[in-house]
Amino acid sequence: MAKRFEVLLKEDVKDLGNVGDVVKVAAGYARNYLLPYQKAIPATEDNKRQIARRAARAAAARKLKEDEVAAAIAKLNELVVTTSERADENGNLYGSVSAAQVAQLVVATGTPCEEKQVRLDHPIKHTGEHKVGIHVFGDQNAEITVTVNAAE
């Protein structure tokens, strides 16, 4: 059986653990990846005390980021942007409203947004209200309302 090595994580490692976690890993994984890339250190008592302080700071920073993301999602969920486009009498647009246009409409309200954050499956081609997803952080998204009116 392979020898296991106990290490203390200095940073979050995907599918392994977060800062401050003591994990048992294969000796080769620790020796060839975690230790040389300074993602972990040997799990001694002195190192555990040092990492506990760093983990507390990381948890506080993570909590602050979560609060910021929640506030941004709440603000975006209430956002309604409006545009006027040329359309026929049935409400079909002659052009379409793209993700870039949606991003510009959001930026015009004073909320930062980039085109790559807009989750639009296909361009909007009809007048009316449309729900559009906006990527905020990680796997968290908000949903804004885009109202498309026919231009006079």
TORMIPA-785874 format. One line per field, with one value per atom (N, C-alpha, C, O): x, y, z; chain; residue in three letters. Coordinates in Angstrom, 3 decimals. Layout:
// residues N
c1 <- [X ...]
c2 <- [Y ...]
c3 <- [Z ...]
chain <- [A ...]
resn <- [ALA ...]
END
This chain:
// residues 152
c1 <- [0.842 0.000 0.876 1.940 0.419 1.183 1.244 0.299 2.374 2.569 1.764 1.767 1.075 0.282 1.092 1.861 0.917 1.667 0.667 -0.259 0.839 -0.085 0.477 1.587 -0.328 0.105 -0.961 -2.122 -0.534 -1.391 -1.468 -0.446 -2.683 -2.854 -2.637 -3.190 -1.818 -1.553 -2.528 -2.663 -3.209 -4.191 -5.249 -5.070 -6.343 -7.406 -6.912 -6.338 -7.136 -6.768 -8.042 -8.687 -8.387 -9.624 -9.645 -8.647 -10.779 -11.031 -10.166 -10.080 -9.523 -8.712 -9.098 -9.365 -9.131 -9.497 -9.230 -8.808 -9.486 -9.308 -8.118 -7.528 -7.775 -6.672 -6.863 -7.942 -5.805 -5.846 -6.269 -6.151 -6.755 -7.167 -5.944 -4.969 -6.002 -4.971 -5.504 -6.549 -4.778 -5.236 -4.130 -2.941 -4.551 -3.604 -3.624 -4.673 -2.447 -2.316 -1.201 -0.411 -1.151 -0.073 1.246 1.313 2.288 3.594 4.092 4.692 3.858 4.303 3.582 4.196 2.284 1.500 2.023 2.157 2.317 2.855 4.255 4.555 5.091 6.493 6.647 7.518 5.815 5.986 5.112 5.408 4.038 3.149 2.901 3.228 2.334 1.906 3.065 2.976 4.139 5.256 6.080 6.365 6.475 7.278 6.539 7.158 5.228 4.459 3.915 3.091 4.380 4.047 2.546 2.062 1.822 0.386 0.121 -0.978 1.140 1.002 2.361 3.406 2.316 3.530 3.315 2.172 4.396 4.220 3.364 3.455 2.556 1.599 2.241 1.988 3.086 3.664 2.809 1.988 2.991 2.187 2.418 1.467 3.668 3.970 3.310 2.741 3.391 2.770 1.254 0.621 0.670 -0.788 -1.249 -2.273 -0.486 -0.844 -0.741 -1.613 0.316 0.535 -0.574 -1.105 -0.921 -1.946 -3.331 -4.189 -3.570 -4.873 -5.144 -6.271 -4.115 -4.283 -4.575 -5.446 -3.849 -4.069 -5.457 -6.115 -5.907 -7.232 -8.321 -9.331 -8.125 -9.108 -9.209 -10.307 -8.065 -8.078 -8.743 -9.509 -8.449 -9.040 -10.549 -11.293 -11.009 -12.446 -13.142 -14.247 -12.487 -13.065 -13.147 -14.141 -12.104 -12.103 -13.168 -13.837 -13.327 -14.340 -15.739 -16.605 -15.967 -17.264 -17.555 -18.684 -16.538 -16.703 -17.051 -17.920 -16.381 -16.649 -18.075 -18.779 -18.501 -19.860 -20.894 -21.914 -20.631 -21.549 -21.611 -22.687 -20.438 -20.396 -21.172 -21.922 -20.984 -21.670 -23.178 -23.952 -23.595 -25.029 -25.638 -26.753 -24.917 -25.417 -25.513 -26.483 -24.505 -24.527 -25.682 -26.337 -25.937 -27.045 -28.376 -29.247 -28.540 -29.793 -30.023 -31.143 -28.964 -29.087 -29.443 -30.307 -28.774 -29.032 -30.414 -31.058 -30.883 -32.201 -33.325 -34.379 -33.104 -34.123 -33.978 -34.839 -32.899 -32.591 -33.494 -33.674 -34.054 -34.850 -34.236 -34.156 -33.801 -33.248 -34.164 -34.808 -34.215 -35.134 -34.370 -33.463 -34.751 -34.183 -35.299 -36.309 -35.102 -36.050 -35.351 -34.272 -35.968 -35.402 -36.464 -37.660 -36.036 -36.976 -37.647 -36.989 -38.985 -39.741 -40.925 -41.371 -41.428 -42.631 -43.870 -43.759 -45.061 -46.307 -46.574 -47.384 -45.918 -46.100 -45.133 -45.196 -44.244 -43.286 -41.991 -41.162 -41.797 -40.534 -39.513 -39.788 -38.344 -37.313 -36.675 -36.519 -36.309 -35.595 -34.162 -33.568 -33.634 -32.319 -32.496 -33.426 -31.621 -31.763 -31.012 -30.222 -31.261 -30.552 -29.562 -29.953 -28.277 -27.223 -26.738 -27.147 -25.872 -25.286 -24.483 -24.470 -23.816 -23.045 -23.962 -23.624 -25.112 -26.060 -26.621 -26.788 -26.913 -27.421 -26.365 -26.694 -25.105 -24.028 -23.949 -23.761 -24.088 -24.059 -25.225 -25.060 -26.392 -27.557 -27.339 -27.716 -26.732 -26.467 -25.430 -25.589 -24.378 -23.339 -23.926 -23.511 -24.886 -25.516 -26.254 -26.475 -26.635 -27.304 -26.305 -26.693 -25.008 -23.988 -23.516 -22.733 -23.976 -23.568 -22.522 -22.779 -21.357 -20.343 -20.789 -21.330 -20.554 -20.940 -20.134 -19.912 -19.702 -18.991 -19.828 -20.669 -19.589 -20.348 -20.236 -21.215 -19.066 -18.882 -19.675 -19.838 -20.165 -20.981 -22.446 -23.181 -22.871 -24.269 -24.538 -23.841 -25.543 -25.916 -27.161 -28.288 -26.935 -28.006 -27.868 -26.910 -28.837 -28.765 -28.793 -28.071 -29.630 -29.743 -30.167 -30.793 -29.832 -30.201 -31.717 -32.499 -32.106 -33.524 -34.046 -33.492 -35.116 -35.636 -37.089 -37.699 -37.657 -39.052 -39.156 -38.348 -40.160 -40.413 -41.001 -41.474 -40.965 -41.528 -40.467 -39.354 -40.844 -39.921 -39.220 -39.844 -37.916 -37.110 -36.226 -35.646 -36.123 -35.231 -33.878 -33.788 -32.826 -31.476 -30.577 -30.569 -29.830 -28.911 -27.628 -27.127 -27.111 -25.832 -24.956 -25.335 -23.788 -22.855 -22.212 -21.704 -22.234 -21.686 -20.335 -19.333 -20.307 -19.062 -19.217 -20.276 -18.179 -18.216 -19.359 -19.432 -20.248 -21.410 -22.689 -23.788 -22.546 -23.702 -24.071 -23.220 -25.348 -25.865 -27.038 -27.716 -27.259 -28.424 -29.269 -28.830 -30.470 -31.355 -31.934 -32.597 -31.671 -32.213 -33.361 -33.535 -34.139 -35.234 -34.861 -34.537 -34.911 -34.641 -35.983 -36.615 -36.402 -37.646 -37.283 -36.542 -37.822 -37.558 -38.849 -39.879 -38.784 -39.926 -39.687 -38.547 -40.780 -40.675 -40.365 -41.018 -39.354 -38.997 -40.053 -40.603 -40.325 -41.351 -40.768 -41.475]
c2 <- [-1.190 0.000 1.238 1.260 2.274 3.498 4.230 4.201 4.885 5.645 6.937 7.615 7.286 8.511 9.560 9.233 10.804 11.904 12.943 13.290 13.442 14.429 15.826 16.153 16.646 18.017 19.010 18.660 20.242 21.351 22.282 22.774 22.520 23.316 24.811 25.365 25.446 26.878 27.688 28.895 27.046 27.705 26.691 25.488 27.173 26.280 25.439 25.965 24.127 23.209 22.486 21.810 22.645 22.059 20.549 19.862 20.052 18.635 18.065 16.847 18.943 18.451 19.118 18.434 20.464 21.149 22.634 23.155 23.311 24.764 25.092 24.207 26.364 26.823 26.344 26.484 25.778 25.342 23.908 23.397 23.241 21.852 20.949 21.138 19.968 18.940 17.750 17.194 17.363 16.278 15.234 15.545 14.007 12.928 12.670 12.418 12.737 12.533 11.535 11.219 11.046 10.144 10.897 12.093 10.196 10.820 11.467 12.541 10.841 11.394 12.682 13.613 12.751 13.958 15.111 16.233 14.831 15.862 16.267 17.456 15.308 15.566 16.238 17.090 15.866 16.344 17.542 18.239 17.790 18.889 19.859 21.040 19.380 20.286 21.041 22.254 20.348 21.010 21.896 23.039 21.419 22.299 23.561 24.615 23.467 24.625 25.426 26.324 25.097 25.788 25.910 26.935 24.864 24.812 24.176 24.289 23.504 22.847 22.791 22.953 22.557 22.371 21.154 20.752 20.555 19.411 19.822 20.953 18.916 19.213 19.087 18.115 20.077 20.119 21.035 21.791 20.974 21.797 23.287 24.069 23.685 25.094 25.563 26.653 24.738 25.093 25.169 26.008 24.300 24.309 25.624 26.179 26.126 27.406 28.549 29.416 28.542 29.592 29.576 30.629 28.408 28.291 28.600 29.093 28.324 28.632 30.133 30.548 30.944 32.395 32.778 33.608 32.176 32.476 32.013 32.688 30.869 30.352 31.290 31.485 31.869 32.805 34.041 34.529 34.542 35.700 35.335 36.125 34.136 33.701 33.531 33.875 33.007 32.835 34.194 34.360 35.159 36.502 37.129 37.770 36.941 37.486 36.803 37.457 35.492 34.737 35.213 35.347 35.469 35.953 37.337 37.620 38.199 39.540 39.452 40.184 38.564 38.393 37.870 38.330 36.911 36.379 37.481 37.528 38.369 39.477 40.430 40.898 40.718 41.589 40.973 41.664 39.680 38.981 38.985 39.220 38.727 38.729 40.104 40.208 41.155 42.513 42.809 43.413 42.383 42.612 41.861 42.397 40.628 39.838 40.498 40.590 40.958 41.616 42.868 43.129 43.643 44.868 44.540 45.184 43.538 43.174 42.565 42.813 41.773 41.140 42.165 41.881 43.359 44.414 45.302 46.141 45.123 46.016 45.748 44.604 46.826 46.760 47.773 48.964 47.283 48.182 48.175 47.171 49.315 49.462 49.944 50.770 49.415 49.858 49.942 49.245 50.790 50.911 50.484 50.979 49.570 49.044 49.100 49.109 49.135 49.129 47.766 46.729 47.781 46.531 46.666 47.772 45.512 45.548 45.591 45.637 45.576 45.689 44.477 44.569 43.350 42.149 42.092 41.161 43.068 43.080 42.355 42.179 41.929 41.282 42.361 43.269 42.259 43.265 43.060 41.930 44.169 44.076 43.598 42.939 43.925 43.444 42.551 41.746 42.688 41.947 42.683 43.588 42.290 42.843 41.774 40.679 42.105 41.147 41.268 42.166 40.361 40.401 41.680 42.235 42.147 43.394 44.575 45.438 44.622 45.707 45.642 46.671 44.433 44.280 44.780 45.492 44.417 44.881 46.406 47.017 47.023 48.493 49.112 50.139 48.499 49.010 48.933 49.847 47.844 47.686 48.717 49.341 48.897 49.879 51.283 52.093 51.577 52.896 53.203 54.371 52.170 52.384 52.637 52.940 52.511 52.715 51.432 51.468 50.301 49.008 48.414 48.293 48.043 47.477 46.130 45.289 45.940 44.698 44.568 45.554 43.361 43.092 42.140 41.409 42.159 41.313 39.838 39.100 39.400 37.985 37.552 36.354 38.493 38.160 37.918 37.294 38.405 38.292 36.870 36.362 36.240 34.867 34.916 34.820 35.068 35.182 34.019 33.961 33.075 31.888 32.257 31.675 33.229 33.698 35.160 35.589 35.927 37.348 37.533 36.698 38.627 38.956 39.507 40.464 38.897 39.292 39.748 39.946 39.919 40.332 41.432 41.500 42.289 43.312 42.645 41.510 43.359 42.848 42.753 43.260 42.081 41.895 40.559 39.550 40.557 39.347 39.251 40.247 38.066 37.820 37.400 36.510 38.059 37.781 37.518 38.301 36.439 36.096 36.912 37.203 37.272 37.981 37.194 36.986 36.759 36.033 37.015 38.059 36.678 37.589 37.094 37.800 35.876 35.333 33.837 33.364 33.094 31.644 31.040 31.190 30.359 29.771 30.535 30.001 31.780 32.579 33.569 34.287 33.590 34.453 35.276 34.889 36.413 37.251 37.278 36.839 37.793 37.861 39.270 39.743 39.933 41.270 41.189 40.185 42.256 42.335 43.337 44.490 42.887 43.756 43.990 43.048 45.242 45.602 46.173 47.151 45.540 46.007 46.621 45.951 47.897 48.613 48.844 48.895 48.982 49.296 50.781 51.624 51.090 52.496 53.139 52.502 54.398 55.121 55.652 56.289]
c3 <- [0.000 0.000 0.000 0.619 -0.702 -0.829 0.507 1.296 0.740 1.966 1.902 0.875 2.985 3.065 3.815 4.719 3.437 4.007 4.483 3.751 5.695 6.248 6.010 6.432 5.318 5.021 5.456 5.666 5.582 5.973 4.768 4.291 4.279 3.064 3.346 4.296 2.497 2.606 1.767 1.973 0.825 -0.021 -0.421 -0.230 -0.972 -1.413 -2.580 -3.533 -2.503 -3.586 -4.006 -3.204 -5.278 -5.790 -5.549 -5.763 -5.108 -4.843 -3.718 -3.560 -2.931 -1.821 -0.515 0.473 -0.493 0.738 0.654 -0.379 1.773 1.862 2.749 3.369 2.802 3.636 5.069 5.645 5.635 7.028 7.236 8.349 6.214 6.346 6.431 5.704 7.324 7.402 6.627 6.964 5.583 4.725 4.573 4.638 4.370 4.085 2.595 2.003 1.999 0.562 0.304 1.194 -0.922 -1.305 -1.191 -1.475 -0.775 -0.581 -1.867 -1.822 -2.995 -4.275 -4.620 -5.142 -4.337 -4.608 -3.767 -4.253 -2.509 -1.630 -2.082 -2.187 -2.342 -2.687 -4.055 -4.226 -5.024 -6.394 -6.769 -7.739 -6.012 -6.386 -5.235 -5.345 -4.146 -3.077 -2.425 -2.234 -2.084 -1.410 -2.355 -1.998 -3.544 -4.421 -4.870 -5.017 -5.087 -5.519 -4.344 -4.520 -3.148 -1.907 -1.681 -1.200 -2.028 -1.773 -0.410 0.134 0.136 1.427 2.116 1.487 3.435 4.229 5.114 5.336 5.629 6.539 7.746 8.223 8.219 9.295 10.668 11.381 11.058 12.397 13.264 12.744 14.561 15.472 15.240 15.244 15.037 14.788 13.490 13.435 12.454 11.178 11.300 10.659 12.116 12.299 12.924 12.525 13.916 14.548 13.535 13.476 12.751 11.757 10.700 10.344 10.206 9.168 9.732 9.000 11.008 11.614 11.531 11.263 11.759 11.651 10.195 9.933 9.255 7.839 7.405 6.614 7.916 7.565 8.067 7.392 9.243 9.786 8.885 8.618 8.419 7.518 6.191 5.639 5.682 4.411 4.549 3.631 5.680 5.905 5.969 5.451 6.607 6.682 5.290 4.947 4.498 3.136 2.282 1.482 2.450 1.700 2.085 1.220 3.369 3.848 3.273 2.871 3.233 2.667 1.187 0.714 0.449 -0.980 -1.186 -2.084 -0.357 -0.455 -0.230 -0.918 0.735 1.002 -0.191 -0.563 -0.794 -1.966 -3.131 -3.821 -3.341 -4.430 -4.195 -5.123 -2.957 -2.642 -2.882 -3.393 -2.519 -2.745 -4.244 -4.700 -5.005 -6.451 -7.108 -8.002 -6.674 -7.230 -6.910 -7.775 -5.677 -5.293 -6.128 -6.567 -6.347 -7.144 -8.592 -9.186 -9.155 -10.552 -10.744 -11.763 -9.784 -9.913 -10.011 -10.581 -9.456 -9.500 -10.732 -10.997 -11.481 -12.598 -13.806 -14.224 -14.353 -15.579 -16.539 -16.235 -17.705 -18.717 -19.926 -20.228 -20.619 -21.742 -22.969 -22.867 -24.131 -25.392 -26.428 -26.331 -27.402 -28.508 -29.791 -30.117 -30.504 -31.752 -32.838 -32.546 -34.069 -35.192 -35.263 -35.175 -35.426 -35.463 -36.411 -36.717 -36.873 -37.712 -36.823 -35.598 -37.450 -36.684 -35.795 -34.874 -36.045 -35.212 -34.035 -33.231 -33.923 -32.819 -33.123 -32.231 -34.366 -34.744 -35.072 -35.857 -34.475 -34.706 -36.076 -36.538 -36.717 -37.993 -37.751 -38.604 -36.623 -36.221 -35.011 -34.960 -34.049 -32.803 -31.705 -31.977 -30.472 -29.327 -28.882 -28.480 -28.959 -28.662 -27.214 -26.478 -26.835 -25.496 -25.290 -24.191 -26.338 -26.230 -25.942 -25.132 -26.593 -26.355 -24.941 -24.287 -24.471 -23.102 -22.118 -21.169 -22.336 -21.451 -21.457 -20.405 -22.624 -22.707 -21.947 -21.289 -22.031 -21.307 -19.799 -19.066 -19.342 -17.904 -17.457 -16.408 -18.243 -17.902 -17.842 -17.013 -18.712 -18.734 -17.430 -17.109 -16.676 -15.386 -14.264 -13.136 -14.581 -13.560 -12.916 -11.967 -13.411 -12.888 -13.825 -15.023 -13.315 -14.207 -14.777 -14.060 -16.074 -16.732 -18.021 -18.725 -18.322 -19.569 -20.410 -19.889 -21.703 -22.614 -22.243 -22.356 -21.804 -21.478 -20.242 -20.012 -19.454 -18.292 -18.658 -17.892 -19.820 -20.226 -20.710 -21.589 -20.135 -20.491 -21.366 -20.880 -22.658 -23.632 -24.600 -25.370 -24.567 -25.420 -26.892 -27.702 -27.235 -28.614 -28.559 -27.589 -29.592 -29.583 -29.458 -29.913 -28.839 -28.668 -29.993 -30.532 -30.516 -31.825 -31.796 -32.847 -30.580 -30.452 -29.401 -28.475 -29.556 -28.546 -27.309 -27.366 -26.202 -24.959 -23.876 -24.021 -22.773 -21.654 -21.791 -22.117 -21.541 -21.632 -20.393 -19.961 -19.830 -18.698 -19.258 -20.104 -18.770 -19.250 -18.047 -17.097 -18.081 -16.998 -17.080 -18.165 -15.918 -15.815 -14.845 -13.693 -15.307 -14.448 -13.480 -13.891 -12.183 -11.182 -10.683 -10.791 -10.134 -9.584 -9.411 -8.998 -9.720 -9.534 -10.324 -11.544 -9.626 -10.294 -9.969 -10.114 -9.532 -9.144 -10.243 -10.767 -10.576 -11.627 -11.104 -10.153 -11.744 -11.467 -12.734 -13.797 -12.608 -13.766 -13.853 -12.930 -14.985 -15.197 -16.186 -16.876 -16.243 -17.205 -18.292 -18.006 -19.532 -20.671 -21.380 -21.857 -21.441 -22.125 -23.483 -23.587 -24.530 -25.894 -26.420 -26.498 -26.779 -27.346 -28.832 -29.295 -29.565 -30.989 -31.123 -30.509 -31.939 -32.182 -33.065 -33.963 -32.800 -33.563 -34.854 -35.634]
chain <- [A A A A A A A A A A A A A A A A A A A A A A A A A A A A A A A A A A A A A A A A A A A A A A A A A A A A A A A A A A A A A A A A A A A A A A A A A A A A A A A A A A A A A A A A A A A A A A A A A A A A A A A A A A A A A A A A A A A A A A A A A A A A A A A A A A A A A A A A A A A A A A A A A A A A A A A A A A A A A A A A A A A A A A A A A A A A A A A A A A A A A A A A A A A A A A A A A A A A A A A A A A A A A A A A A A A A A A A A A A A A A A A A A A A A A A A A A A A A A A A A A A A A A A A A A A A A A A A A A A A A A A A A A A A A A A A A A A A A A A A A A A A A A A A A A A A A A A A A A A A A A A A A A A A A A A A A A A A A A A A A A A A A A A A A A A A A A A A A A A A A A A A A A A A A A A A A A A A A A A A A A A A A A A A A A A A A A A A A A A A A A A A A A A A A A A A A A A A A A A A A A A A A A A A A A A A A A A A A A A A A A A A A A A A A A A A A A A A A A A A A A A A A A A A A A A A A A A A A A A A A A A A A A A A A A A A A A A A A A A A A A A A A A A A A A A A A A A A A A A A A A A A A A A A A A A A A A A A A A A A A A A A A A A A A A A A A A A A A A A A A A A A A A A A A A A A A A A A A A A A A A A A A A A A A A A A A A A A A A A A A A A A A A A A A A A A A A A A A A A A A A A A A A A A A]
resn <- [MET MET MET MET ALA ALA ALA ALA LYS LYS LYS LYS ARG ARG ARG ARG PHE PHE PHE PHE GLU GLU GLU GLU VAL VAL VAL VAL LEU LEU LEU LEU LEU LEU LEU LEU LYS LYS LYS LYS GLU GLU GLU GLU ASP ASP ASP ASP VAL VAL VAL VAL LYS LYS LYS LYS ASP ASP ASP ASP LEU LEU LEU LEU GLY GLY GLY GLY ASN ASN ASN ASN VAL VAL VAL VAL GLY GLY GLY GLY ASP ASP ASP ASP VAL VAL VAL VAL VAL VAL VAL VAL LYS LYS LYS LYS VAL VAL VAL VAL ALA ALA ALA ALA ALA ALA ALA ALA GLY GLY GLY GLY TYR TYR TYR TYR ALA ALA ALA ALA ARG ARG ARG ARG ASN ASN ASN ASN TYR TYR TYR TYR LEU LEU LEU LEU LEU LEU LEU LEU PRO PRO PRO PRO TYR TYR TYR TYR GLN GLN GLN GLN LYS LYS LYS LYS ALA ALA ALA ALA ILE ILE ILE ILE PRO PRO PRO PRO ALA ALA ALA ALA THR THR THR THR GLU GLU GLU GLU ASP ASP ASP ASP ASN ASN ASN ASN LYS LYS LYS LYS ARG ARG ARG ARG GLN GLN GLN GLN ILE ILE ILE ILE ALA ALA ALA ALA ARG ARG ARG ARG ARG ARG ARG ARG ALA ALA ALA ALA ALA ALA ALA ALA ARG ARG ARG ARG ALA ALA ALA ALA ALA ALA ALA ALA ALA ALA ALA ALA ALA ALA ALA ALA ARG ARG ARG ARG LYS LYS LYS LYS LEU LEU LEU LEU LYS LYS LYS LYS GLU GLU GLU GLU ASP ASP ASP ASP GLU GLU GLU GLU VAL VAL VAL VAL ALA ALA ALA ALA ALA ALA ALA ALA ALA ALA ALA ALA ILE ILE ILE ILE ALA ALA ALA ALA LYS LYS LYS LYS LEU LEU LEU LEU ASN ASN ASN ASN GLU GLU GLU GLU LEU LEU LEU LEU VAL VAL VAL VAL VAL VAL VAL VAL THR THR THR THR THR THR THR THR SER SER SER SER GLU GLU GLU GLU ARG ARG ARG ARG ALA ALA ALA ALA ASP ASP ASP ASP GLU GLU GLU GLU ASN ASN ASN ASN GLY GLY GLY GLY ASN ASN ASN ASN LEU LEU LEU LEU TYR TYR TYR TYR GLY GLY GLY GLY SER SER SER SER VAL VAL VAL VAL SER SER SER SER ALA ALA ALA ALA ALA ALA ALA ALA GLN GLN GLN GLN VAL VAL VAL VAL ALA ALA ALA ALA GLN GLN GLN GLN LEU LEU LEU LEU VAL VAL VAL VAL VAL VAL VAL VAL ALA ALA ALA ALA THR THR THR THR GLY GLY GLY GLY THR THR THR THR PRO PRO PRO PRO CYS CYS CYS CYS GLU GLU GLU GLU GLU GLU GLU GLU LYS LYS LYS LYS GLN GLN GLN GLN VAL VAL VAL VAL ARG ARG ARG ARG LEU LEU LEU LEU ASP ASP ASP ASP HIS HIS HIS HIS PRO PRO PRO PRO ILE ILE ILE ILE LYS LYS LYS LYS HIS HIS HIS HIS THR THR THR THR GLY GLY GLY GLY GLU GLU GLU GLU HIS HIS HIS HIS LYS LYS LYS LYS VAL VAL VAL VAL GLY GLY GLY GLY ILE ILE ILE ILE HIS HIS HIS HIS VAL VAL VAL VAL PHE PHE PHE PHE GLY GLY GLY GLY ASP ASP ASP ASP GLN GLN GLN GLN ASN ASN ASN ASN ALA ALA ALA ALA GLU GLU GLU GLU ILE ILE ILE ILE THR THR THR THR VAL VAL VAL VAL THR THR THR THR VAL VAL VAL VAL ASN ASN ASN ASN ALA ALA ALA ALA ALA ALA ALA ALA GLU GLU GLU GLU]
END
